Amino acid sequence: MLIGGEPNKIDEGSGSVVFLWEGEKWYDEFAEIAFVGELMDNLPHEEFLFIRIGEDYDDIEARGSYQCNPHRVRIAREIAAD
């Protein structure tokens, strides 16, 4: 459930919140997905940061330019070996 869910993280100082959705099909024809897209279209870019990572390696979308970012939300890639 996208809409009405509780934030995963809240920063009291800045008022920043993080919502993390996993396993959602992110297609604009779904009403909740369209709502999130329309919301972002109407927000000033400096007031939010949105990152979506799809199943394919190059399926990444980033929108907004929220600079405060107290939760350090970012895309991180690494090479690991065991």
Secondary structure, DSSP 8 states (H G I E B T S, - for coil): --TT---SEEETTTTEEE----S----TTSHHHHHHHHHHHHS-GGG-EEEEE-SSTT-EEEEE--S--TT-----------
